């Protein structure tokens, strides 16, 4: 059955309270902030926003509580043009929320968050969630979305499965790399996954092992150092396997890197859905993530496709 949505993102959605301060307060100290914002967040949800802004039909599947925070989280996605018909409202689980303080002095952030319980199966999330995932061209999951999606895909024949991308910046429980068309860790998490040192050689060896294990493509992100892709012939039949590194964008005033990894993942899926080759896909993904860092949160400065092509610093 053809999908109405090119990409379905499965995983975490949150409501975040953000504060921008010159420096972190000491114990019992009151510090006046430069900005305070209440925003939507979550790895899979942020990726969905990027896809919507860049014109890719996208749906989000996840869970919120039956509370005002949950309704706000869902409404923020709807306002971006993300389909939320597969979101579960769960009265037994509060909506995930975080408090984040960003220091301009240290260029770091401190995060306090509620515990995130595992997601239920897609069947428990509802028939619409199952329908969306089964009929998508691509499914993109974060660390909590992988398990439910992998369980569903295991019931489908390989020829009928959607292509699967996983944000592996956080540890993914029971990760089965052989299911992945696109494996997107940080360089640090990629090296750790395969017991390699966090060095250039160790990361290269870890990528080789991931491809040998069955991943069709691996893209490792490394912040200001840019991103690197390795791919097998299975990723695009008829094309040769290869590797490419693209440096990060420069010349952009960075306010906060909160959510930049999530933004990169959404932009990469956007680029691949639009048929770009690997060097251009990485360039646009790096640039989209860098441009998102102009704002305190991970969404408000995400460029549309037209804005990206206009504002790209390259």
Buried (B, 14 or more C-beta within 10 A) or exposed (E): EEBEBBBBBBBBBBBBBBBBBEEBBEEEEEEEBEBEBEBBBBBBBBBBBBBBBBBBBBBBBBBBBBBEBBBBBBEBBEEBBBBBEBBBBBEEBBBBBBEBBBBEEEEEBEEEEEEBEEBBBBEEBBEBBBBBBBBBBBBBBBBBBBBBBBEBBEEEEEEEBBBBBBBBBBEBEEBBBEBBBBBBBBBBBBBBBBEBEBEEEBBBBBBBBBBEBBBBBBBBBBBEEBBBBBBBEBBBEEEEBEEBBBEBBEEBEEBBBBBBBBBBBBBBBBBBBBEBEBEBBBBBBBBBBBBBBBBBBBBBBBBBBEBBEEBBEE
